[in-house]
Amino acid sequence: MERHDRKLGLLSAMPLGLILVLSFLAPLVVVAVFSVMPAKVFTLAHMPDFSAYGVFFERGYYKSLLWSLAMALIATLALFLVCWPLAFGMAKVFGRFTLVLTVAVVMSLFVSENIRLFGWVLTLMKGGLFEGYFRSLTGIGFDSPLYNTGIIIFGLVYVYLPFMLFPLAQGISMVPDDTRQAAADLGASRWQILCQVELPLAAPGIMVGSLLTFVLAAGALAESKILGGQAVIVIADDIETAFTFGQNWPLGAALSMVLIVIIGGLALFGVSRIDLDAIMGRKR
Amino acid sequence: MNTSQTTRIALYVYGVLIIGFLYLPLVSVGFASISKARYLSFPIRHYSTKWYAEALRSDTVSDLLFTSLKVAVIVTLVSMVVAFFGALAFARYQWRFRSLFQKLILLPIFFPQTVLGLALLMWFNSVGVIPSWKTAVVAHLVWIAPIATLIVAIRAYSFDPALEEAARDMGASTVTILREVTLPLLMPGLVSAGLFAFLLSWGNFPLSLFTTGADSTLPEWLYAKMVSGYSPLVPTLGVMSVVGSFALILLAMSIGWLVRSVREARAG
């Protein structure tokens, strides 16, 4: 039986393994090689000169990177605060309403993110849903909150909410009710239970949720383009420009590499600490 | 530990508010799609369905829908096959590199999709493949096949390996076991994985952006119009795409409900 399992395991991992090796790992190697090529070449048959990395510092591209990372960090913290009460409700309080919430949130995920962001533009713009009706009711208009840094962070919070909510709810459901009850019986305050029982026991969910939102938000593009009106240039935007207008693939590749190394490092760190069998409910 | 009544009510209210927050922009898009004016401004004075009529007549629109559909259907079929075997390797079989395989699957999900699309563009270029809707299928698969695998894996964790072992003891071959025991047991997981794959591919924008070449999917076209040169068809097509997705989900849910009630009727 053991030997049988081993053979079948390897065989059935093949299709997905092949897809990921050929169209995930191999492209990453190509990006790495492109990033050390001289400027403006489109093939890999050149002497490497690492000039693109110099440009990263000289032309201030590191500023875009810092903007992206800072906005992703703020969005992650905000999402944690927004999602914690709801995740707690889903895991411990709501009965059937948890199912309703889950279906509603998952369905919103199936709507293309640019349609949803565009909806916010229509809602918030001058003459949009809010301002237009407010003005026609009261006669007083107000400035649109669009096109600044705050609204980009708002967009990130909006788009990545499900990616924080579901891991958090999963994490909180791993906190045994008995433990919370025991802490309460022994006279712990609500705040003490939160800090000393719930947060530590829900840590795997918190880590997965925060990591996922941070990583996705750091590489996000549509929020700054559609809602932010490019008030801030994010790193994904610089990467896109280098490839399209700039026609400078090595520069784009070098910018991508910087982002990949930061994000990949975080993702590897997180993934290596997760016990998938435990989170996904192994019955043994 | 009982949560107080006030807290419970507050949490329910909060939940409803969050759902409202998630769907509010779609309400605006819905209103915009039935506004008669070419340049939208709220409050809407005149309603009309003329943009829907125009969208249905337009050749560009039918091309976009067809490309998006083609990509989504192929991604769905391939994802289901790959996820069936992938989930068994992920959750069921004990083999040497299982833990490494589990982690490899997670990496594309923890990865910015725009950057992944660009990496694929460079890769296709280096091996001499010209980007078209076919390369977009590959790009979607890199992200969607792992998600489909995780969905089927949840189901695979919950079934009892003794069922397969019993079939083997009775002399069934590996292929027979897969077909007669494993496949029916994983079927509900496979169906939801297929549904997820279709909808995620249908709505995906960041992966398509760099990998479709001269072809264009619906989300890409919408994005191009949003960033430069607004068209009154943007909200209309947005609504059509959303309604299509939701209709598919409702259809799938009612078929699932029907199958369950027929089974229960038979058993009872």
Boltz contact constraints between the chains, C-beta under 6 A:
constraints:
  - contact:
      token1: [A, 5]
      token2: [B, 93]
      max_distance: 6.0
  - contact:
      token1: [A, 5]
      token2: [B, 94]
      max_distance: 6.0
  - contact:
      token1: [A, 6]
      token2: [B, 95]
      max_distance: 6.0
  - contact:
      token1: [A, 8]
      token2: [B, 93]
      max_distance: 6.0
  - contact:
      token1: [A, 9]
      token2: [B, 89]
      max_distance: 6.0
  - contact:
      token1: [A, 9]
      token2: [B, 93]
      max_distance: 6.0
  - contact:
      token1: [A, 9]
      token2: [B, 95]
      max_distance: 6.0
  - contact:
      token1: [A, 10]
      token2: [B, 95]
      max_distance: 6.0
  - contact:
      token1: [A, 12]
      token2: [B, 85]
      max_distance: 6.0
  - contact:
      token1: [A, 12]
      token2: [B, 88]
      max_distance: 6.0
  - contact:
      token1: [A, 12]
      token2: [B, 89]
      max_distance: 6.0
  - contact:
      token1: [A, 13]
      token2: [B, 89]
      max_distance: 6.0
  - contact:
      token1: [A, 13]
      token2: [B, 101]
      max_distance: 6.0
  - contact:
      token1: [A, 15]
      token2: [B, 82]
      max_distance: 6.0
  - contact:
      token1: [A, 15]
      token2: [B, 85]
      max_distance: 6.0
  - contact:
      token1: [A, 16]
      token2: [B, 82]
      max_distance: 6.0
  - contact:
      token1: [A, 16]
      token2: [B, 86]
      max_distance: 6.0
  - contact:
      token1: [A, 16]
      token2: [B, 145]
      max_distance: 6.0
  - contact:
      token1: [A, 19]
      token2: [B, 141]
      max_distance: 6.0
  - contact:
      token1: [A, 19]
      token2: [B, 145]
      max_distance: 6.0
  - contact:
      token1: [A, 20]
      token2: [B, 104]
      max_distance: 6.0
  - contact:
      token1: [A, 23]
      token2: [B, 138]
      max_distance: 6.0
  - contact:
      token1: [A, 23]
      token2: [B, 142]
      max_distance: 6.0
  - contact:
      token1: [A, 24]
      token2: [B, 108]
      max_distance: 6.0
  - contact:
      token1: [A, 24]
      token2: [B, 142]
      max_distance: 6.0
  - contact:
      token1: [A, 27]
      token2: [B, 119]
      max_distance: 6.0
  - contact:
      token1: [A, 27]
      token2: [B, 120]
      max_distance: 6.0
  - contact:
      token1: [A, 27]
      token2: [B, 123]
      max_distance: 6.0
  - contact:
      token1: [A, 28]
      token2: [B, 119]
      max_distance: 6.0
  - contact:
      token1: [A, 30]
      token2: [B, 122]
      max_distance: 6.0
  - contact:
      token1: [A, 30]
      token2: [B, 123]
      max_distance: 6.0
  - contact:
      token1: [A, 30]
      token2: [B, 126]
      max_distance: 6.0
  - contact:
      token1: [A, 31]
      token2: [B, 119]
      max_distance: 6.0
  - contact:
      token1: [A, 31]
      token2: [B, 122]
      max_distance: 6.0
  - contact:
      token1: [A, 34]
      token2: [B, 122]
      max_distance: 6.0
  - contact:
      token1: [A, 85]
      token2: [B, 14]
      max_distance: 6.0
  - contact:
      token1: [A, 86]
      token2: [B, 15]
      max_distance: 6.0
  - contact:
      token1: [A, 86]
      token2: [B, 18]
      max_distance: 6.0
  - contact:
      token1: [A, 89]
      token2: [B, 11]
      max_distance: 6.0
  - contact:
      token1: [A, 89]
      token2: [B, 15]
      max_distance: 6.0
  - contact:
      token1: [A, 93]
      token2: [B, 3]
      max_distance: 6.0
  - contact:
      token1: [A, 93]
      token2: [B, 8]
      max_distance: 6.0
  - contact:
      token1: [A, 93]
      token2: [B, 11]
      max_distance: 6.0
  - contact:
      token1: [A, 101]
      token2: [B, 15]
      max_distance: 6.0
  - contact:
      token1: [A, 104]
      token2: [B, 19]
      max_distance: 6.0
  - contact:
      token1: [A, 108]
      token2: [B, 22]
      max_distance: 6.0
  - contact:
      token1: [A, 110]
      token2: [B, 199]
      max_distance: 6.0
  - contact:
      token1: [A, 110]
      token2: [B, 203]
      max_distance: 6.0
  - contact:
      token1: [A, 110]
      token2: [B, 245]
      max_distance: 6.0
  - contact:
      token1: [A, 111]
      token2: [B, 242]
      max_distance: 6.0
  - contact:
      token1: [A, 112]
      token2: [B, 203]
      max_distance: 6.0
  - contact:
      token1: [A, 112]
      token2: [B, 205]
      max_distance: 6.0
  - contact:
      token1: [A, 112]
      token2: [B, 219]
      max_distance: 6.0
  - contact:
      token1: [A, 114]
      token2: [B, 205]
      max_distance: 6.0
  - contact:
      token1: [A, 114]
      token2: [B, 222]
      max_distance: 6.0
  - contact:
      token1: [A, 114]
      token2: [B, 223]
      max_distance: 6.0
  - contact:
      token1: [A, 115]
      token2: [B, 238]
      max_distance: 6.0
  - contact:
      token1: [A, 116]
      token2: [B, 25]
      max_distance: 6.0
  - contact:
      token1: [A, 118]
      token2: [B, 226]
      max_distance: 6.0
  - contact:
      token1: [A, 119]
      token2: [B, 25]
      max_distance: 6.0
  - contact:
      token1: [A, 119]
      token2: [B, 26]
      max_distance: 6.0
  - contact:
      token1: [A, 119]
      token2: [B, 28]
      max_distance: 6.0
  - contact:
      token1: [A, 119]
      token2: [B, 29]
      max_distance: 6.0
  - contact:
      token1: [A, 120]
      token2: [B, 25]
      max_distance: 6.0
  - contact:
      token1: [A, 122]
      token2: [B, 28]
      max_distance: 6.0
  - contact:
      token1: [A, 122]
      token2: [B, 32]
      max_distance: 6.0
  - contact:
      token1: [A, 123]
      token2: [B, 25]
      max_distance: 6.0
  - contact:
      token1: [A, 123]
      token2: [B, 28]
      max_distance: 6.0
  - contact:
      token1: [A, 127]
      token2: [B, 41]
      max_distance: 6.0
  - contact:
      token1: [A, 128]
      token2: [B, 42]
      max_distance: 6.0
  - contact:
      token1: [A, 129]
      token2: [B, 28]
      max_distance: 6.0
  - contact:
      token1: [A, 129]
      token2: [B, 42]
      max_distance: 6.0
  - contact:
      token1: [A, 132]
      token2: [B, 42]
      max_distance: 6.0
  - contact:
      token1: [A, 132]
      token2: [B, 43]
      max_distance: 6.0
  - contact:
      token1: [A, 133]
      token2: [B, 42]
      max_distance: 6.0
  - contact:
      token1: [A, 133]
      token2: [B, 43]
      max_distance: 6.0
  - contact:
      token1: [A, 136]
      token2: [B, 43]
      max_distance: 6.0
  - contact:
      token1: [A, 180]
      token2: [B, 1]
      max_distance: 6.0
  - contact:
      token1: [A, 181]
      token2: [B, 1]
      max_distance: 6.0
  - contact:
      token1: [A, 184]
      token2: [B, 1]
      max_distance: 6.0
  - contact:
      token1: [A, 215]
      token2: [B, 110]
      max_distance: 6.0
  - contact:
      token1: [A, 219]
      token2: [B, 112]
      max_distance: 6.0
  - contact:
      token1: [A, 219]
      token2: [B, 115]
      max_distance: 6.0
  - contact:
      token1: [A, 221]
      token2: [B, 114]
      max_distance: 6.0
  - contact:
      token1: [A, 225]
      token2: [B, 227]
      max_distance: 6.0
  - contact:
      token1: [A, 226]
      token2: [B, 226]
      max_distance: 6.0
  - contact:
      token1: [A, 236]
      token2: [B, 114]
      max_distance: 6.0
  - contact:
      token1: [A, 243]
      token2: [B, 118]
      max_distance: 6.0
  - contact:
      token1: [A, 256]
      token2: [B, 115]
      max_distance: 6.0
  - contact:
      token1: [A, 267]
      token2: [B, 110]
      max_distance: 6.0
  - contact:
      token1: [A, 271]
      token2: [B, 103]
      max_distance: 6.0
  - contact:
      token1: [A, 271]
      token2: [B, 106]
      max_distance: 6.0
  - contact:
      token1: [A, 276]
      token2: [B, 102]
      max_distance: 6.0
  - contact:
      token1: [A, 280]
      token2: [B, 154]
      max_distance: 6.0
  - contact:
      token1: [A, 280]
      token2: [B, 157]
      max_distance: 6.0
  - contact:
      token1: [A, 281]
      token2: [B, 157]
      max_distance: 6.0
  - contact:
      token1: [A, 282]
      token2: [B, 157]
      max_distance: 6.0
